[in-house]
Amino acid sequence: MSAAPRTRPRRGDPRETRARRIDYPRRGRRGIRRWVPSWRLVLGTAVTGVGTLLGLFALVYAQVDIPGENALARQESNVYYWADGSHMVSVGAVNRRNVALSEVPAPVRDAAIAAENADFYSDSGVSFRGLGRAVSNMARGRETQGGSTITQQYVKNTYLSQEQTLSRKVKEFCLALKLDSRTSKDDILQGYLNTSWFGRGAYGIQAAANAYYGVDVDELGPSQGAFLAALLKGGNDYDPAVSPAGKRRAMERWSWILDRQVELGMMEAAERSRYTKFPQPLARSVSTNLSGQKGYLVELAHRYVKKRTGLTDAELGRGGYQIHTTFEKDAVRELERSVQDVLDRGLDPKARKEDRHVQVGAASVRHADGALVAVHGGTDATEHFTNNADTSGVPTGSVFKPFVLAAALQHGVRSKDGSRLSVSLDSFYGESGEFVGHAPPLAPYGRIPTTLRTVSDLSSNATFRRLGADVGLKRVEDMAVGAGMLRSSMAPHDKEFPLGTSSPSAIRVATSYATLASDGMRHEPYSVTEVVRNGAPLAGFEPLRGTRAMDKTVARSVTSVFRAATVGPEAVEGTATPVPVQLVGAGVSTTGNETQRAAWFAGHSTELATAVTLFRSEPGQPLLPLVGLGKEESTRGSLYTARIWSAYMRAVSAGSSGDAGGSAGRP
């Protein structure tokens, strides 16, 4: 018996509607199988999706054409301005010279290819993996930057902006495909090597060869070429002169690139075995227009712009930015003059070995808003590359003690039963070992107890050790950090911590004293007020709001204590009357003067807070002792920091006296 013929459902029949719908969830299935799509559905969806993407890509590819060079492909100067709007310095005008690929030695070319794009000569100019990573990153809310070919990097450098968006990445992808089909690989490699950023202001392989080895590109050897190829991953991050970490990264990548060349057949293993010593580049040089203090000022402003905008070194290095700073021309000159005059009068490095290797760092901050008015970073930014005003590693000594006192007044001290006792400047340690009294009575035999006001005046080490422990070293640290010092500069919490074993920079010490001067309101130090490019100001430079670091009464109490102490005319040359100062201290962690290795002087006037530090150092060595420093051997440096502070503050304050005082030269 034959089967009955299948009849087609009539129009309107429910069976026809079901037949035309996508069979999902699947009919005739039960449980979880009902929700598992059929292979036909999966395949159809995939084909449709891929087809749609290919169609969109074809549309974009057809519409995109290779444009002319963008403005960013031509390096420009960055112009820095003083606080009054006058021109300070122009940086980065001409550090680029294009060369033909034939001038670049083959091993140097091979190193760049091995480092960045091993199959450069055989690929289509694009990396599908890199595009996929960009899409994935965008979906997760991250930057779209991913692995790119040499062709893509050349396209980005020459024809596109540096923004990290998916649309820019897709455009880069399409342009790279077209460029690869129309341009020879050698021309692309030549353009890439001439436009890439190598750090030290160098765009292109020729500028890099000169900046790092002082030679033309055709004089580079394979080992040097491998190091320069490492810089393509990040010029400043792999420069050995920037930091020990940078040197470590550079050496590791240099070695890997040489090994990679052997792996790719670009170099024989026997030749590779000859390159065991890292080709140390020249010491980092700075253009002569950055001599004196200008190099230090530009460095601070450059870092601040990066912090506030997120711009990279490479992006800033392309130039075209007008950067308006907070630095006051006259104040910078007065600070430099004060340092030089005092050292010239007091030291004789040619005749006395104890006077050699002396370094001075200083910073002056406007306490109303945190503006950096002046810094002294060293003798000359083109000779001494470390900015002494912004360096750590120099212990503060007694200039730290006001913040121990501030913490005690703000938080009180621990009692024997575990509770906290509030204290005042008139509190003192009684016979029981705890703080008592607010109007100290006469002790037996007519002695007056030593109050906090008195020990602060005398800068008593023993009392400050005990006071810091009773307040709690964590609270002391929090007070110092809240006032403006960096957490990373704080020393371990041992018994010497309250005496200033921490090592904040002069900028951060001045900032902290500015907090005391502004009744406990802390303002972050800043060095740039505006950045303009192509006539439009960049966002991110709105005025910073202050935050309260301590009660107003606490700040005023601390400054009132140190106002009482002065440094007289016998200590500060050229001064007819005693000069009030905030505090003078030597940065040591013990009480022995033989170990003193730094001297500090910090204080504030009605407008500025200024910190000066002096130390002796040689590259790669610990701080040298100050014993025997200068013609007046008993000073151990403290006299010189006091004189520098006084000379500068008198010059910029037009005779107005500074607030507060301290003890001179005590560790």
C-alpha positions as CSV (number, residue, x, y, z in Angstrom):
1,M,0.0,0.0,0.0
2,S,1.5,3.3,-1.1
3,A,1.9,6.2,1.3
4,A,-0.5,9.0,1.1
5,P,1.0,12.0,-0.8
6,R,2.2,15.0,1.4
7,T,0.0,18.0,0.8
8,R,1.3,21.6,0.9
9,P,-0.4,23.6,3.7
10,R,-2.9,26.0,2.4
11,R,-2.4,29.8,2.8
12,G,-3.4,30.8,6.3
13,D,-2.9,27.3,7.6
14,P,-1.1,27.4,11.0
15,R,1.3,24.8,9.6
16,E,2.5,27.2,6.9
17,T,3.3,29.9,9.6
18,R,5.3,27.4,11.6
19,A,7.2,26.3,8.5
20,R,8.2,29.8,7.6
21,R,9.5,30.7,11.1
22,I,13.0,30.0,12.4
23,D,12.8,26.7,14.3
24,Y,14.0,28.1,17.6
25,P,13.3,27.0,20.3
26,R,13.3,23.7,18.4
27,R,10.0,21.8,18.0
28,G,9.9,18.2,18.7
29,R,12.7,18.4,21.3
30,R,12.5,18.3,25.0
31,G,14.6,19.6,27.9
32,I,17.8,21.3,27.2
33,R,17.9,20.0,23.7
34,R,15.0,22.2,22.8
35,W,17.3,25.2,23.4
36,V,20.4,23.9,21.5
37,P,20.3,25.6,18.1
38,S,20.6,23.3,15.0
39,W,23.7,23.4,12.9
40,R,21.7,25.0,10.1
41,L,20.8,27.9,12.4
42,V,24.3,28.3,13.7
43,L,25.8,28.2,10.2
44,G,23.2,30.5,8.7
45,T,23.8,33.1,11.5
46,A,27.6,32.9,11.1
47,V,27.4,33.3,7.3
48,T,25.1,36.2,7.6
49,G,27.3,37.9,10.2
50,V,30.5,37.4,8.3
51,G,28.8,38.5,5.1
52,T,27.6,41.7,6.8
53,L,31.0,42.5,8.2
54,L,32.7,41.8,4.8
55,G,30.2,44.1,3.1
56,L,30.8,46.9,5.6
57,F,34.5,46.4,5.3
58,A,34.3,46.5,1.5
59,L,32.3,49.7,1.7
60,V,34.8,51.4,4.1
61,Y,37.7,50.1,2.0
62,A,36.2,51.6,-1.2
63,Q,35.7,54.9,0.4
64,V,39.1,55.3,2.1
65,D,42.0,56.5,0.0
66,I,45.5,57.3,0.9
67,P,45.7,60.9,2.0
68,G,48.6,63.3,2.1
69,E,50.9,63.3,5.1
70,N,49.3,64.6,8.3
71,A,50.7,67.5,10.3
72,L,51.8,65.2,13.1
73,A,54.3,63.5,10.7
74,R,56.3,66.7,10.7
75,Q,57.9,67.5,14.0
76,E,57.3,70.9,15.5
77,S,58.5,72.8,18.5
78,N,56.9,72.9,21.9
79,V,57.0,76.4,23.3
80,Y,57.2,77.0,27.0
81,Y,56.2,80.3,28.6
82,W,57.1,82.0,31.9
83,A,54.2,82.8,34.3
84,D,54.1,86.4,32.9
85,G,53.5,85.0,29.4
86,S,57.0,85.8,28.0
87,H,58.8,83.1,26.0
88,M,61.0,80.7,28.1
89,V,62.3,78.2,25.6
90,S,61.3,76.3,22.4
91,V,62.1,72.6,22.4
92,G,62.2,69.9,19.7
93,A,62.5,72.0,16.5
94,V,64.7,70.0,14.1
95,N,65.7,66.6,15.7
96,R,64.8,64.6,12.6
97,R,66.6,63.9,9.2
98,N,65.2,61.4,6.7
99,V,67.7,58.9,5.2
100,A,67.4,56.4,2.3
101,L,67.0,52.8,3.2
102,S,70.3,52.0,1.5
103,E,72.0,54.1,4.2
104,V,70.6,51.9,6.9
105,P,72.9,48.8,7.4
106,A,71.1,45.5,6.8
107,P,71.5,44.3,10.4
108,V,69.8,47.4,11.7
109,R,66.9,46.9,9.3
110,D,66.7,43.2,10.3
111,A,66.7,44.1,14.0
112,A,63.6,46.4,13.5
113,I,61.8,43.7,11.5
114,A,62.6,41.0,14.0
115,A,61.4,43.2,16.9
116,E,58.2,44.5,15.3
117,N,57.0,42.4,12.4
118,A,58.9,39.2,11.6
119,D,56.9,38.4,8.4
120,F,56.9,42.0,7.1
121,Y,58.1,41.1,3.6
122,S,55.5,38.4,3.2
123,D,52.4,39.7,4.8
124,S,49.7,41.9,3.3
125,G,50.5,44.9,5.4
126,V,47.9,44.2,8.1
127,S,47.4,42.0,11.2
128,F,43.9,40.4,11.5
129,R,44.9,39.4,15.0
130,G,45.6,43.0,15.9
131,L,42.3,44.2,14.5
132,G,40.5,41.4,16.5
133,R,42.3,42.5,19.6
134,A,41.2,46.1,19.0
135,V,37.5,45.0,18.7
136,S,37.9,42.8,21.8
137,N,39.4,45.7,23.8
138,M,36.7,48.1,22.7
139,A,34.0,45.6,23.8
140,R,35.6,45.5,27.2
141,G,36.0,49.3,27.4
142,R,39.8,49.3,27.0
143,E,42.1,51.1,24.6
144,T,41.9,49.7,21.1
145,Q,45.7,49.6,20.7
146,G,46.9,46.1,19.7
147,G,49.6,44.3,17.8
148,S,50.2,46.2,14.5
149,T,52.4,45.5,11.5
150,I,55.2,47.8,10.4
151,T,52.9,49.0,7.6
152,Q,50.1,49.8,10.0
153,Q,52.5,51.7,12.3
154,Y,53.8,53.7,9.4
155,V,50.3,54.6,8.3
156,K,49.4,55.7,11.9
157,N,52.6,57.8,12.1
158,T,52.2,59.4,8.7
159,Y,48.6,59.6,7.7
160,L,46.4,59.4,10.9
161,S,46.0,60.8,14.3
162,Q,47.2,59.0,17.5
163,E,43.8,58.6,19.0
164,Q,42.9,55.1,20.3
165,T,39.5,54.5,18.8
166,L,38.0,51.6,16.8
167,S,37.2,53.8,13.8
168,R,40.8,55.0,13.6
169,K,42.0,51.3,13.9
170,V,39.7,50.2,11.0
171,K,40.8,53.2,8.9
172,E,44.5,52.3,9.7
173,F,43.7,48.7,8.6
174,C,42.2,49.7,5.3
175,L,44.9,52.2,4.5
176,A,47.6,49.7,5.3
177,L,46.1,47.2,2.8
178,K,46.0,49.8,0.1
179,L,49.4,51.1,0.8
180,D,50.9,47.6,0.7
181,S,49.3,47.0,-2.7
182,R,50.6,50.3,-4.2
183,T,54.0,50.7,-2.5
184,S,57.1,48.6,-2.3
185,K,58.0,47.0,1.0
186,D,61.4,48.8,1.0
187,D,59.6,52.2,0.6
188,I,57.3,51.3,3.5
189,L,60.2,50.2,5.7
190,Q,62.2,53.4,4.8
191,G,59.2,55.6,5.8
192,Y,58.7,53.6,9.0
193,L,62.3,54.0,10.1
194,N,62.2,57.7,9.3
195,T,59.0,58.5,11.2
196,S,59.2,56.3,14.3
197,W,59.8,57.7,17.8
198,F,63.0,56.5,19.6
199,G,62.9,58.7,22.7
200,R,65.3,61.6,23.5
201,G,63.4,63.8,21.1
202,A,64.6,61.6,18.2
203,Y,62.2,60.9,15.3
204,G,63.7,58.5,12.8
205,I,66.7,56.1,12.8
206,Q,69.2,58.8,11.9
207,A,68.3,61.1,14.8
208,A,68.3,58.1,17.1
209,A,71.8,57.0,16.0
210,N,73.1,60.5,16.8
211,A,71.2,60.9,20.1
212,Y,72.3,57.5,21.5
213,Y,75.7,56.9,19.9
214,G,76.8,60.2,18.4
215,V,77.2,58.7,14.9
216,D,75.3,58.6,11.6
217,V,73.1,55.7,10.9
218,D,75.5,54.0,8.4
219,E,78.0,53.6,11.2
220,L,75.8,51.5,13.5
221,G,76.7,47.9,14.2
222,P,74.3,45.0,14.7
223,S,74.4,45.2,18.4
224,Q,73.7,48.9,18.4
225,G,70.9,48.3,15.9
226,A,69.3,45.7,18.2
227,F,69.2,48.3,21.0
228,L,67.7,51.0,18.8
229,A,65.1,48.4,17.7
230,A,64.2,47.9,21.4
231,L,63.4,51.6,21.7
232,L,60.6,51.1,19.1
233,K,58.5,49.6,21.9
234,G,58.8,52.8,23.9
235,G,61.6,55.4,23.7
236,N,61.6,56.6,27.3
237,D,60.7,53.2,28.8
238,Y,63.8,51.5,27.3
239,D,66.3,54.3,27.7
240,P,69.1,53.2,30.1
241,A,69.7,56.8,31.1
242,V,66.2,57.4,32.4
243,S,66.2,54.8,35.2
244,P,67.7,51.5,36.4
245,A,64.4,49.8,35.4
246,G,64.7,51.3,31.9
247,K,68.2,49.9,31.6
248,R,67.0,46.5,32.7
249,R,64.2,46.4,30.2
250,A,66.5,47.6,27.4
251,M,69.1,44.9,28.1
252,E,66.5,42.2,28.2
253,R,64.8,43.3,24.9
254,W,68.2,43.9,23.2
255,S,69.2,40.3,24.0
256,W,65.8,39.0,22.8
257,I,66.0,40.8,19.5
258,L,69.5,39.4,18.7
259,D,68.2,35.9,19.6
260,R,65.1,36.5,17.5
261,Q,67.3,37.4,14.5
262,V,69.1,34.0,14.8
263,E,65.7,32.3,15.1
264,L,64.5,34.0,11.9
265,G,67.7,33.2,9.9
266,M,68.8,36.8,9.8
267,M,72.0,36.2,11.8
268,E,74.3,33.3,12.3
269,A,74.5,31.9,15.8
270,A,78.3,32.3,15.7
271,E,77.9,36.0,15.0
272,R,75.3,36.3,17.7
273,S,77.8,34.8,20.2
274,R,80.0,37.8,19.7
275,Y,77.4,40.3,21.1
276,T,77.5,39.5,24.8
277,K,78.2,43.0,26.1
278,F,75.3,45.5,26.1
279,P,76.1,48.5,23.8
280,Q,75.8,51.2,26.4
281,P,74.6,54.4,24.8
282,L,75.9,57.8,25.5
283,A,74.8,59.7,28.6
284,R,71.5,61.4,28.0
285,S,72.2,64.8,26.5
286,V,70.0,67.9,26.5
287,S,69.9,70.6,23.9
288,T,71.9,73.6,24.9
289,N,68.8,75.8,25.0
290,L,67.9,73.9,28.1
291,S,71.0,74.9,30.0
292,G,71.0,76.3,33.5
293,Q,67.6,75.8,35.2
294,K,65.5,75.7,32.1
295,G,65.9,72.0,31.6
296,Y,64.7,71.3,35.1
297,L,61.7,73.5,34.6
298,V,60.8,72.0,31.2
299,E,61.1,68.5,32.7
300,L,58.7,69.3,35.5
301,A,56.2,71.0,33.2
302,H,56.4,68.1,30.7
303,R,55.7,65.5,33.3
304,Y,52.8,67.6,34.7
305,V,51.2,67.9,31.2
306,K,51.4,64.1,30.8
307,K,49.8,63.6,34.2
308,R,46.9,65.9,33.5
309,T,46.2,65.0,29.9
310,G,47.3,61.4,29.4
311,L,49.5,62.5,26.4
312,T,52.5,60.2,25.8
313,D,56.1,61.2,25.4
314,A,55.8,60.4,21.7
315,E,52.7,62.6,21.2
316,L,54.2,65.5,23.1
317,G,57.5,65.0,21.2
318,R,55.8,65.7,17.9
319,G,55.4,69.3,19.1
320,G,53.0,72.1,18.4
321,Y,52.0,72.7,22.0
322,Q,52.2,76.1,23.8
323,I,52.7,75.3,27.4
324,H,52.2,78.1,30.0
325,T,54.0,77.5,33.3
326,T,53.8,78.9,36.8
327,F,57.5,79.6,37.0
328,E,58.4,83.2,37.6
329,K,61.5,84.3,35.7
330,D,62.8,86.7,38.4
331,A,62.2,84.2,41.2
332,V,64.1,81.4,39.3
333,R,67.0,83.7,38.7
334,E,67.1,84.9,42.3
335,L,67.1,81.4,43.6
336,E,69.9,80.4,41.3
337,R,71.9,83.5,42.2
338,S,71.4,82.9,45.9
339,V,72.7,79.3,45.7
340,Q,75.7,80.3,43.7
341,D,76.6,83.3,45.8
342,V,76.4,81.4,49.1
343,L,78.4,78.4,47.8
344,D,81.0,80.5,46.2
345,R,81.6,82.5,49.4
346,G,81.6,79.4,51.7
347,L,83.2,76.5,49.8
348,D,86.5,76.0,48.0
349,P,86.3,72.6,46.2
350,K,89.7,73.1,44.5
351,A,91.5,73.3,47.8
352,R,89.3,71.2,50.1
353,K,88.1,67.7,49.2
354,E,85.4,68.0,51.8
355,D,83.8,70.8,49.7
356,R,83.6,68.7,46.5
357,H,80.5,67.0,45.1
358,V,78.1,69.4,46.9
359,Q,74.6,69.4,45.5
360,V,71.8,71.9,46.3
361,G,68.1,71.4,45.6
362,A,65.4,74.0,46.4
363,A,61.8,74.7,45.6
364,S,59.5,77.7,46.3
365,V,55.7,77.2,46.3
366,R,52.9,79.8,46.5
367,H,50.9,78.6,49.5
368,A,47.6,80.1,48.4
369,D,47.2,77.6,45.5
370,G,50.3,75.3,45.3
371,A,51.9,77.0,42.2
372,L,55.6,76.2,41.8
373,V,57.2,79.6,41.5
374,A,60.8,78.6,41.3
375,V,63.1,75.5,41.6
376,H,66.8,75.0,41.7
377,G,67.6,71.5,40.3
378,G,71.3,71.7,40.2
379,T,74.2,73.4,38.5
380,D,73.1,73.0,34.9
381,A,70.5,70.7,33.4
382,T,72.8,69.9,30.5
383,E,75.5,68.6,32.8
384,H,73.7,67.4,36.0
385,F,70.7,65.5,34.8
386,T,69.0,64.7,38.1
387,N,66.6,67.4,39.3
388,N,67.7,68.0,42.9
389,A,64.5,69.8,43.7
390,D,62.5,66.7,42.8
391,T,64.7,63.9,43.9
392,S,64.1,61.6,46.9
393,G,66.8,59.9,49.0
394,V,67.8,62.9,51.1
395,P,66.5,62.5,54.7
396,T,64.7,65.5,56.1
397,G,65.8,65.4,59.7
398,S,64.3,68.1,61.9
399,V,62.2,69.7,59.1
400,F,59.9,66.7,59.6
401,K,59.3,67.5,63.3
402,P,56.5,70.1,62.8
403,F,54.3,67.3,61.4
404,V,55.0,65.1,64.5
405,L,53.8,68.0,66.6
406,A,50.8,68.6,64.3
407,A,49.8,65.0,64.6
408,A,50.0,65.2,68.4
409,L,47.8,68.4,68.5
410,Q,45.4,66.9,66.0
411,H,45.0,63.4,67.4
412,G,46.3,63.4,71.0
413,V,48.4,60.7,72.5
414,R,47.9,57.2,73.8
415,S,47.5,56.9,77.6
416,K,48.6,53.9,79.6
417,D,45.0,52.6,79.8
418,G,44.7,52.8,76.0
419,S,42.6,55.9,75.7
420,R,43.7,59.0,73.9
421,L,44.5,62.2,75.7
422,S,44.2,65.6,74.0
423,V,47.3,67.7,74.3
424,S,48.2,71.4,73.8
425,L,51.5,73.3,73.4
426,D,51.6,73.7,77.2
427,S,51.3,70.0,77.9
428,F,54.3,68.2,79.3
429,Y,55.4,64.8,80.4
430,G,54.8,64.4,84.1
431,E,56.6,62.2,86.6
432,S,54.1,59.5,85.8
433,G,55.3,59.4,82.2
434,E,52.1,60.8,80.8
435,F,51.1,64.2,79.5
436,V,49.6,66.4,82.1
437,G,48.7,70.1,82.7
438,H,48.2,73.1,80.5
439,A,49.8,75.7,82.7
440,P,52.9,74.0,83.9
441,P,53.6,74.6,87.6
442,L,57.0,74.8,89.2
443,A,58.5,71.4,89.7
444,P,60.6,70.4,92.7
445,Y,63.6,72.6,93.2
446,G,62.0,75.4,91.1
447,R,62.4,73.7,87.7
448,I,59.8,74.5,85.0
449,P,58.7,71.3,83.2
450,T,59.6,71.1,79.5
451,T,56.4,71.6,77.5
452,L,55.8,70.8,73.9
453,R,56.3,74.5,73.1
454,T,59.7,74.4,74.7
455,V,60.9,71.1,73.2
456,S,59.8,72.2,69.8
457,D,61.9,75.3,70.2
458,L,64.8,73.3,71.3
459,S,64.2,70.5,68.7
460,S,64.6,67.9,71.4
461,N,65.3,64.5,69.8
462,A,64.5,62.4,72.8
463,T,61.1,64.0,73.4
464,F,60.1,63.8,69.7
465,R,61.0,60.1,69.6
466,R,58.7,59.6,72.5
467,L,56.0,61.9,71.2
468,G,55.9,60.2,67.8
469,A,55.5,56.8,69.5
470,D,52.7,58.0,71.8
471,V,50.8,59.7,68.9
472,G,51.3,56.6,66.7
473,L,53.8,56.5,63.8
474,K,51.0,55.7,61.3
475,R,49.2,58.9,62.4
476,V,52.4,60.9,62.1
477,E,53.0,59.5,58.6
478,D,49.4,60.3,57.6
479,M,49.8,63.9,58.8
480,A,53.0,64.4,56.8
481,V,51.4,62.8,53.7
482,G,48.2,64.8,54.1
483,A,50.2,68.0,54.3
484,G,51.9,67.2,51.0
485,M,54.7,64.7,51.2
486,L,54.5,61.5,49.2
487,R,53.7,58.1,50.8
488,S,56.4,56.5,48.7
489,S,59.0,58.8,50.4
490,M,58.2,57.7,54.0
491,A,60.8,55.7,55.9
492,P,60.1,52.5,57.9
493,H,58.3,53.0,61.3
494,D,61.2,52.6,63.7
495,K,62.0,54.7,66.7
496,E,64.0,57.2,64.6
497,F,61.0,57.9,62.3
498,P,59.8,61.0,64.1
499,L,63.3,62.5,63.7
500,G,63.0,62.7,59.9
501,T,64.4,59.5,58.4
502,S,61.9,60.0,55.5
503,S,63.2,61.5,52.3
504,P,60.6,63.7,50.5
505,S,61.8,66.0,47.7
506,A,62.3,69.8,48.3
507,I,59.2,70.4,46.2
508,R,57.2,68.2,48.6
509,V,58.7,69.7,51.8
510,A,57.9,73.2,50.5
511,T,54.4,72.0,49.7
512,S,54.0,70.7,53.3
513,Y,55.2,73.9,54.8
514,A,52.8,75.8,52.5
515,T,50.0,73.7,54.1
516,L,51.1,75.0,57.5
517,A,51.2,78.6,56.1
518,S,47.7,78.3,54.7
519,D,46.1,77.3,58.0
520,G,46.1,73.6,57.2
521,M,44.7,73.7,53.7
522,R,46.8,71.6,51.4
523,H,47.2,72.4,47.7
524,E,48.8,70.0,45.2
525,P,51.9,71.5,43.6
526,Y,51.4,72.3,40.0
527,S,53.6,73.8,37.2
528,V,51.3,74.4,34.2
529,T,48.3,76.7,33.9
530,E,47.3,76.2,30.3
531,V,48.3,74.1,27.2
532,V,47.2,75.3,23.7
533,R,47.4,73.4,20.5
534,N,46.2,74.6,17.1
535,G,44.6,77.6,18.9
536,A,42.5,75.5,21.2
537,P,43.2,75.0,24.9
538,L,43.5,71.4,26.2
539,A,41.1,70.3,28.9
540,G,42.5,69.2,32.3
541,F,44.1,72.4,33.6
542,E,41.2,73.7,35.7
543,P,42.3,75.1,39.1
544,L,42.8,72.4,41.7
545,R,40.8,72.7,44.9
546,G,42.5,72.6,48.2
547,T,41.8,69.9,50.8
548,R,42.0,70.3,54.6
549,A,45.0,68.4,56.1
550,M,44.7,69.6,59.7
551,D,42.6,71.9,61.8
552,K,43.3,75.6,61.4
553,T,44.1,75.9,65.1
554,V,46.6,73.1,64.8
555,A,48.4,74.7,61.9
556,R,48.5,78.0,63.6
557,S,49.8,76.5,66.8
558,V,52.6,74.7,65.0
559,T,53.7,77.8,63.2
560,S,53.5,79.9,66.4
561,V,56.0,77.5,68.1
562,F,58.7,77.8,65.5
563,R,58.1,81.5,65.0
564,A,59.9,82.1,68.3
565,A,63.3,80.8,67.1
566,T,65.4,82.9,64.8
567,V,68.7,82.8,63.0
568,G,70.6,85.9,63.8
569,P,72.9,88.1,61.7
570,E,76.0,86.1,62.7
571,A,74.5,83.1,60.9
572,V,73.0,84.7,57.9
573,E,75.5,86.9,56.1
574,G,74.3,90.3,55.0
575,T,71.4,90.4,57.4
576,A,71.1,93.4,59.8
577,T,68.4,91.8,61.9
578,P,67.4,88.3,63.0
579,V,65.7,86.5,60.2
580,P,62.6,84.4,61.2
581,V,62.6,81.0,59.6
582,Q,60.3,77.9,59.7
583,L,62.9,75.3,60.7
584,V,66.4,74.3,60.1
585,G,67.4,70.7,60.4
586,A,70.0,68.2,59.3
587,G,68.8,65.1,57.6
588,V,70.2,62.3,59.7
589,S,68.7,59.3,61.4
590,T,71.1,59.2,64.4
591,T,72.2,61.8,66.9
592,G,75.9,61.6,65.9
593,N,77.1,64.6,64.0
594,E,79.7,62.4,62.3
595,T,76.9,60.7,60.4
596,Q,75.2,63.9,59.1
597,R,74.8,63.7,55.4
598,A,72.2,66.4,54.6
599,A,71.2,69.8,55.7
600,W,67.8,71.4,55.3
601,F,66.2,74.8,55.7
602,A,62.5,75.4,55.2
603,G,60.1,78.3,56.0
604,H,57.5,80.6,54.6
605,S,56.7,84.2,54.1
606,T,53.3,85.7,53.7
607,E,53.1,84.3,50.2
608,L,55.7,81.7,49.6
609,A,56.9,78.5,51.2
610,T,60.5,77.6,50.4
611,A,62.7,74.5,51.2
612,V,66.4,74.2,50.6
613,T,68.5,71.0,50.9
614,L,72.2,70.5,50.7
615,F,74.1,67.2,50.4
616,R,77.2,65.6,48.9
617,S,76.9,62.8,46.4
618,E,78.7,61.0,43.6
619,P,76.8,59.0,40.9
620,G,76.0,55.5,42.1
621,Q,77.3,56.2,45.6
622,P,75.6,56.7,49.0
623,L,75.4,60.3,50.3
624,L,78.8,61.5,51.5
625,P,79.2,63.0,55.0
626,L,79.1,66.7,55.6
627,V,81.8,66.7,58.3
628,G,84.4,69.4,57.6
629,L,82.3,71.0,54.9
630,G,83.2,74.6,54.2
631,K,85.5,77.1,55.8
632,E,83.3,77.2,58.9
633,E,83.6,73.5,59.7
634,S,81.2,73.6,62.6
635,T,78.2,74.3,60.3
636,R,78.0,70.9,58.5
637,G,76.0,72.6,55.8
638,S,73.1,74.0,57.9
639,L,74.5,77.5,57.7
640,Y,74.6,77.4,54.0
641,T,71.0,76.3,53.6
642,A,69.9,79.1,56.0
643,R,71.9,81.7,54.0
644,I,70.4,80.5,50.7
645,W,66.9,80.6,52.1
646,S,67.4,84.0,53.6
647,A,69.0,85.6,50.5
648,Y,66.3,84.2,48.2
649,M,63.3,85.1,50.5
650,R,64.6,88.6,51.1
651,A,65.0,89.1,47.3
652,V,61.5,87.9,46.3
653,S,59.6,89.1,49.3
654,A,61.0,92.7,49.0
655,G,62.0,92.8,52.6
656,S,58.9,91.1,54.2
657,S,59.8,88.8,57.0
658,G,59.0,85.1,57.0
659,D,56.7,83.4,59.4
660,A,57.9,81.0,62.0
661,G,61.3,80.0,63.2
662,G,63.3,76.9,64.2
663,S,66.5,75.5,65.6
664,A,69.6,75.8,63.4
665,G,71.8,72.9,62.5
666,R,70.6,70.2,65.0
667,P,70.1,66.7,63.7
